[in-house]
């Protein structure tokens, strides 16, 4: 059955990889992001079934732009929020902190609100967020990033419960990738970095299987468990 999928933050990295997978599968795909030229590259894969919308999630008008995209597509079955911003910020540069919050908190909440209310009216739907293993514990050198990713994780957990209370069927999927080989971490060298192709395949599978929560790759679940097992008096000495 053909699905209508909207992906916010589809111009590069994980968002683009997921968009290409849904496009090749033959679904109707709405892709949104700040760089229209990159959106058009994806549209070329299947011009008839791909809809584009240039938007900046940190701007209030992105709400109306998402609503317009849903209407142009004739509806929505899956909403995927993949926009993200964050940097190592040891100096606590205020511009970096506020930019991170603008995308990961404000934009995330604004567009998730549109999706939730759309699915509530429809009676069912599926929302997906690409969070991060950084949501697991506090990381001093990335204060706003790990804090906003934790916010995203908790927000979606709350929406799952809220939908149940409001008696409509909403699938909620939280994806927590580890280090993925994208431009997002190009300035850093991390161990356990996973290729974008492998990560995209695992994320796509988790979404299609309607998982509540998925660590990508799965060994990050064990790493997160170990992190949480470390006493605070020891953890506070880490990065």
C-alpha positions in Angstrom: 0.0 0.0 0.0 1.4 3.4 -1.0 2.2 5.7 1.9 2.4 9.5 2.1 5.6 10.3 3.9 6.8 13.8 4.9 10.5 14.2 5.9 11.6 17.4 7.5 15.4 17.9 7.0 15.7 15.9 3.9 18.5 17.8 2.1 21.4 15.8 3.4 22.6 13.0 5.8 20.1 10.7 7.4 17.0 12.7 6.2 18.1 12.5 2.6 18.9 8.8 2.8 15.5 8.0 4.3 13.8 10.2 1.6 15.6 8.3 -1.2 14.5 4.9 0.3 10.9 5.9 0.5 11.0 7.4 -3.0 12.6 4.2 -4.5 9.9 2.2 -2.7 7.3 4.0 -4.7 5.7 6.0 -1.9 4.5 9.5 -2.2 7.2 11.6 -0.5 7.2 15.2 0.7 10.7 16.5 1.4 11.4 19.8 3.2 14.6 21.7 4.0 16.4 25.0 3.6 18.3 24.2 0.4 15.9 23.9 -2.5 18.6 22.8 -5.0 19.2 19.7 -2.9 15.5 18.9 -2.7 15.3 19.1 -6.4 18.0 16.4 -6.7 15.9 14.0 -4.8 12.8 14.9 -6.8 14.5 13.8 -10.0 14.4 10.2 -8.7 10.6 10.2 -9.1 9.2 13.6 -10.2 5.6 12.4 -10.2 5.7 11.2 -6.5 8.0 13.6 -4.8 6.8 17.0 -3.5 9.2 19.6 -2.2 9.0 22.5 0.2 11.7 25.0 1.0 11.5 25.9 4.7 13.5 26.7 7.8 12.2 25.0 10.9 13.5 27.8 13.1 11.1 30.2 11.5 7.5 30.5 12.6 6.2 30.5 9.0 7.4 26.8 8.7 4.1 25.8 10.3 2.1 27.2 7.4 4.6 25.7 4.9 4.2 22.2 6.4 0.4 22.5 6.3 0.7 23.6 2.7 2.9 20.6 1.9 0.4 18.2 3.5 -2.4 19.7 1.4 -0.4 19.5 -1.8 0.4 15.8 -1.2 -3.2 15.0 -0.5 -2.5 13.9 3.0 0.1 12.4 5.3 0.6 8.9 6.8 4.1 9.3 8.3 5.8 12.4 9.7 9.6 12.3 10.2 11.4 15.1 11.9 15.1 14.8 10.9 16.3 18.4 11.1 19.0 18.9 13.7 21.7 21.3 14.8 24.5 21.1 17.3 28.2 21.6 17.9 30.8 20.9 20.5 30.6 24.2 22.4 33.1 24.2 25.2 33.1 28.0 25.3 29.3 28.1 25.6 29.0 30.5 22.7 25.5 31.9 23.0 24.8 32.0 19.2 25.5 28.3 19.0 23.3 27.5 22.0 20.4 29.6 20.7 20.7 28.2 17.2 20.5 24.7 18.6 17.5 25.5 20.6 15.8 27.2 17.6 16.0 24.0 15.5 16.0 21.2 18.0 13.3 22.6 20.4 11.4 25.4 18.7 11.2 24.0 15.2 10.8 20.5 16.5 7.8 21.4 18.7 6.2 23.7 16.1 6.1 21.1 13.3 5.4 18.1 15.6 2.4 20.0 16.8 1.1 20.3 13.2 1.6 16.6 12.7 0.0 15.5 15.9 -3.1 17.6 15.4 -3.4 16.4 11.8 -3.2 12.8 12.9 -5.6 13.4 15.8 -8.2 14.8 13.4 -7.5 11.9 11.0 -7.8 9.3 13.8 -4.4 7.6 13.2 -0.9 8.2 12.0 2.8 7.7 12.6 5.3 10.3 13.9 9.1 9.7 13.9 11.9 11.7 15.4 15.6 11.3 14.8 17.0 12.1 18.3 20.5 10.9 19.4 22.3 8.8 22.0 23.4 12.2 23.3 19.9 12.3 24.9 21.0 9.5 27.3 23.2 11.6 29.7 24.5 15.1 30.2 27.6 16.0 28.1 29.2 19.2 29.3 30.8 20.1 26.0 27.5 19.9 24.1 25.0 21.3 26.7 22.3 22.6 24.4 22.6 19.6 22.0 22.2 16.8 24.5 19.5 18.8 26.4 17.4 19.4 23.3 17.7 15.8 22.2 16.6 14.7 25.6 13.7 17.1 25.3 12.7 15.5 21.9 12.8 12.0 23.4 10.6 12.9 26.4 8.2 15.0 24.2 7.5 12.1 21.9 7.0 9.7 24.9 4.4 12.1 26.2 2.6 12.3 22.9 2.3 8.5 22.8 0.5 8.6 26.1 -1.5 11.7 25.2 -2.8 10.0 22.0 -3.9 7.0 24.0 -5.7 9.2 26.4 -7.4 11.0 23.5 -8.3 7.7 22.0 -6.7 7.8 18.6 -4.1 5.4 17.1 -0.7 7.1 17.0 2.5 5.2 16.4 5.4 7.1 17.9 9.0 6.2 17.0 12.1 7.6 18.7 15.3 6.9 16.7 18.6 7.3 18.7 21.6 7.1 16.3 25.2 6.9 17.6 28.0 8.4 15.4 26.9 8.3 11.8 29.3 9.2 9.0 27.6 12.4 7.8 28.7 16.1 7.5 27.2 16.6 11.0 30.3 15.0 12.5 32.8 15.8 9.8 35.0 18.0 12.1 35.3 15.2 14.7 36.8 11.7 14.6 34.8 9.2 16.7 35.2 5.5 17.2 32.2 3.3 16.4 31.2 5.5 13.5 28.7 3.8 11.3 28.3 4.4 7.5 25.4 6.5 6.4 24.2 3.6 4.1 24.1 1.1 7.0 22.5 3.6 9.4 19.8 4.6 6.8 18.9 0.9 6.3 18.5 0.3 10.0 16.5 3.5 10.6 14.2 2.7 7.6 13.6 -0.8 9.0 12.8 0.6 12.5 10.3 3.0 11.0 8.7 0.4 8.8 8.5 -2.0 11.8 6.9 0.8 13.8 9.3 0.5 16.7 8.7 2.7 19.8 12.5 3.3 20.2 15.5 2.2 18.3 19.2 2.7 18.9 21.2 2.8 15.7 23.2 0.5 15.5 21.7 -1.6 18.2 24.9 -1.9 20.3 24.3 1.7 21.4 21.5 0.4 23.6 24.1 -1.4 25.6 26.4 1.6 25.6 23.5 3.8 26.8 22.7 1.3 29.6 26.4 1.4 30.7 26.3 5.2 30.7 23.2 5.2 32.9 24.8 2.7 35.3 27.8 5.0 36.0 27.3 6.8 39.3 26.9 10.6 39.1 30.1 11.2 41.2 32.1 9.4 38.5 30.1 10.6 35.5 30.6 14.3 36.4 34.3 13.8 35.7 33.7 12.9 32.1 33.3 15.2 29.1 
